[in-house]
Amino acid sequence: MGRDEAYNTERFLHELTFRHRLSPPAATEEGIRGTAGSVGSDRLYYDFRFLRDFGFREDRNGFLLDIQRAEDLDGAYDRQLIGFRQNLGDDSEIWLQGDVFSDKSQADVYFSARHHLTDNSWIHASWILPDAYFNDKTDTRDSVEQAPQTFFLQWHRQGTGTGAGTTLSLNLSPESRFISRQEQLTVDSESLRTAITHGQRAGDWLLRLHLEGERTRRDYQLRGPEESGSTPFDREYLEARVSATLTSHRLQPGIGLAYVHLDETGYFGRALDDEGRIRRREPTLFGEISLQAARNTTISPGLYLSAPKVRQSFAEDDGRRHSGFTGKLALPIEVQLPDTNQAVLTINPTFYLHKAAFGGGNLQLHWPL
């Protein structure tokens, strides 16, 4: 269906200021991890995950629960994975999970395996079958002609100290075909996504690196009464972020650089139902310090200075053009929750620097389990 919105000028600046501030629990660790913030008068950006492995039989087996609500460049999505883990010896395990709906045609199936290379590193592989029973269970006239599937591979090594470690991920979805008679279109789709997150200690400094990229190709064959023909869609996306924090100083000053590169061309899907072209190049310099306001409360004012070049046009809309300065001041207030070891609640109001306006509020919760 594609995403249902055309991004505003500050969209990626919002996501940068609302990103998860604390490392534990990372996406590969157990716990509750969520952030939500306003990116417009009627839009909320959110990224929430609850991940838990309930081990039993001396941890040789486990009941897996993985609940996630988030969004990517195709819009918002959610999944509620339930499943089981079976250990094979001391170093390997296999997983069977499902994202189950009352409409059985929407159920996804996950087959996974994980092998622990050392005490601090492992490799994980998954074969994912979205809408695995669609053709057999759907009550519509729609059908899958070439079944969608995704191959996922991830390597993780835990470092020494908070924030240290490396995670490499690869997500490959080969070509699939979906025929929707209800929406009067046929869609061919394929995509590749990669990411690396790395953190390490270098003396008194904590260095962080994050890189992710996506390449997506689709072909929409429209068969409506007022439209027909084949319309392609191409996306190339790159996000990079590096930062350094002086952990030995009482203010823990940090500085970083972020960059977003996005090219999208073609038909954006039925949700937006429009053809267009998006070209965004967004470098951002950011920095912050931390002030101890109370025993369990820290305020970390941060500046975000960006110079985006946005060229965004659509067939049914005036589009958007911007070249110049944008910026935000963020004032995250982190509160250590009582009676917990590492749980932190963050309230993060932000303010625009390029215009006199409120830049959106943000709420975060980090609770390792």
N, C-alpha and C positions, 0 to 999 in steps of 0.2 A: 504493500500500500504506500510505502514511502512516508516521509515525515510530513506533518501538516502545518508547518510554519516556515516563513522566510525570516532568517535571523536578522536581528537589529544590529546596529553598529557595534554595540558594547558586548555582544553575546559571549565571545571568547574571553574578554576581559573579566566578565562576571564569573565564568567557570574557573579562571585562574585564581581569583580572590576567594572563591568558595570551595576550593579543592580541600581534600582531607589534609589537615595540618599535622596530625600525629601519625607516626609509623605503626605502632601496635594498636589493634591487630591489623596486619596487612591483609590483602585480599586472599592470601594463601594460608592464613592462620585463623584459628577459631575465635569467635567473638561477635560483637555487634559493632557495626561501623556505618555511620550514616551522616550525610550532609544534605541540606536543603536550603535553597536561597532563591529570592525573587530576581528573575531576569527580565521582567517587564510587568506592566500593570495587570496582565492576565496570564502570566507564565511563571511556573515554578520549576527550577532545576533541582533534581534530587538524585542521590546515589546512596542506596541503603542496602546493607547485606547482613544477614544473620547466618553464621556458619558454625555447626556443631557436630562433632563425632561422639556419639554416646557408645562407648566401648563396653563390651560384656564378654564373658568367658575368658577372663584374664586378658582382655583386649585382643583376643584372637579374632573377634568379630566386632562389628560396630553398626549402629543404626545412624544413618547420615541424614541430616536436615540442612538444607541450603536454600534460604529465602532471599531473593534479590529483587529490588526495584531500581531501575536505572534508565539511562538513555544513551543512545549513540547518534550518529549522523542520520540514521533512518527514523529517529524518534524514540519515544518512550517504550519500554518493555518491562515485563516482570516474569519471574519464574519461581516456582516453589518445588524444588527437587527433594524427593524423599527416596531413600534407598538403603542398601546394605553393603557392608565391607566384609570381605573374607580374606584373612591373612594366609599367605602361602609361604610357610617358613618364617624366618626372622626378618627378611629384608624386602619381601614383595607382598603385594595385596591386590585384589581385584574388586571393582565396584560395579554395582548395577543400580541405576537411578532412573527415576521417571518424573516428568513434569505432567501431572495428571489433571484433567479438566472433566467437568460433567459431560461436555461434548467430547466423546471419545476420539473424534477425528482430529482434535487439536493436541492430543497427547504426544509428548516427546520422550524418546528413550536414549539413555546415555550408557555406553559400555566403556569402562575405564580400567586402567592398570597403573600402579605406581611401584617403582623400585627404588629402594633407599641405597644410594651409592656409598654413602658414609653416614655417620651419625648426624651430620649437619647438611646433607644434600640429598636430593632425590630427583628422579625424572618421572613425569606423569604423562600419559597418553589417553585420549578419549576418542571414541567414534560416536558421533551424535546423529540421531535420526529425527529431525523435526517432523511433526505431523505424521508419525510413522504409519498410522492406520487410516490416513485421510480417505483414500479411494474406497475403502471398505465400509467406513463408518459415516461419511458425510451424508447429510440429508439435502444437500444442494446438488445442482447439476455441474458444479465445478469438479476439476480432477487434476491430479498430478501426473504428467506424462513422463517426466524424468525426475525421479525422486530426489529431493534435497538431502544433503548430508554434509557434515562438517568433521574434519579431522583436526584435532587439537593436540599440541605437543608443548610441554612446559618443563623447564629445568630450573631448579631452585637451590641456592646455597645460602645458608644462614651465616652471617658474619658475626663478629664479636662486638657486643655493645648494641645499644638501642639505635635503630635506623640503619644498621650495617647488614649487607647481604645483597644478593643478586638474583633476579628472576628474569628468565628469557621465555617468551611465549610466541607460538605460531598457531594461527587459526586459518585453515584452508577450507573453503566451500567451493567445490567444483561445480561445473555448470548443471543447472536444474531447470526444469520447465513446469510452469503452472498455468493451467487454462481456467479462466474464470468466465463462465457464461453469464453469471450474475452481473459482473462488472464489465463484460464485453471486451475482454482483453486476454492476451497471452503474454506471459513474461518469461524470458530466459535470463538467468542471473548466475554470476560467479563472483567470488571475492577472495581476497587474501589480506590478512591482518597480521602484523608483527609488533612486538613490544619488548623493551628491555627497561628494567628498573634496577639501579645500582646505588648502593650507599656504602661508604667506607670512612674509617677514621684515619686521619693523617696528622699525627701530633695532636694539637688542640683543636683541629678543624674537623667538622663533619661535612663530607662532600657527598652530594646527591646528583644523580643523573637519571633522567627519564626520557625515553624515545619511543614513539609509536607511529605506525604508518598503516595506511589502508589503500588498497586498490580494488575498486568495484566496477564491474561492467554489467549492464543490463540492456535488454532489448524488449521494448513494449510494442506489441502488435495490436493496434486499436481497431475495434470493429463496431463502434457506435454509429447511430443513424446520422450524426453530424460530423463524424471523424473516422478516418480509416488510414491504414498505412502503418509502417514500421518506424518507431522513434527510439533511438538509442539513448542510453544514459551512461556517462563516464564520471568516475570520481577518483581523484588522487588527493590524499590527505597525509600531512606530516605534522607532528607536534614534537617539539624538543624543549627540554627544561633542564637547566643546570643551576646549582646553588651551592653556597659554602657558608657554614655557620661556625663562628668562633665560640666553642662551647665552654672554654675556660674563663671567659670574661663574664662578669656578673650580669651584664646586659645582653649577653649572647647575640651580638650583632650578626646579621646574615644579609647576603646579597645574592642575587640570581638573575638569570636571563632566560626568557621564554620566547618561543617563536612558533607561529602557526602558519601553515601553508595549506590552502584549500582551493582546489579546482573542481567544479561540478558543472556538467553541461548536459542538456537534453531534457527528457521528460521526467519529472520528479515523482510520478506515481499518482494513484487515484486520490490519496489523502490531500495533497496540495492541488492536484489536477491542473498542472500548468507546466509549460516548457520554459526554460530559462538558462542563464549562465551565471555562475558565481565564481569570482576570483578574489581571494583574500590573502594578504601578506601582512602578518601582524607580529613585529618584534616588540617585546616588553621588557623593561628593566624594573626590577623590584628589590626592595630591601625592608628589613624590619629589625626592631629591638624588642627585648622582653623586660618588663618591669614587674617586680614582685609587689603586688598591691596588698596582699594579706598572706597568711600562712598557706592557704589552699587556693589562692586566686592570683592569676598572672594576666597582665594586659600587655599585648604585643602589637603596638601601632606599626603599620606598614604602608609604604608608598608604592604605587604601581604606575609607571609612566610608559605609555604605549604610543606608537606612531603607525596605526593601521592604514593600509591601502585597500579599500573595499570597492569592488565593481560588481554590482548585483542587479541583474535585469531579468524580467519575466514578460511573457507574451500578454498576460492579463493584468499586469501591475506596473506601476511606474518604476519599481526597483529602488536601488539605493546606491549612492556614490559618496565616498568619503576618503579624504586624504588629509591627514593632519594629526594633531595631538588629541589623545584621550587619556584619562588617568583616574585613579581612585585612591582614596585614603581608607584603609581598613583599620578597625579598632577591635580586634578579637579579644574577648574576655574569657579566659579558660579557668574553669572551676573544678578542682579535684573533688569528686563526689565522696561523701562520708561513707565509712564502713565498706570501702572497696579498696583494692590494691592499686589499680591503674586506670579506673574509669574517669573520664574527663568529659564535662559538658562545656561547649563553647558557644557563646553568643557573639555574633560578629556583625555589627552594623558597619556599613560602608557609605562613603560620600564621594560624589563625582568631583574631579578637579577641573574638568574642562567646561563645566556648567554648574550653576548654583542649584543643586538638586540632591536628593537622597539617592544613594547608589544601590539600595537594596539591602535587606536583612538576611542573615544566614545563621542557621542553627546546626550544630554538629554534636554527635555523640560517639565516643570511642570507648569501648568496654571489652577488653580482652577477657576470655573465659578459660 
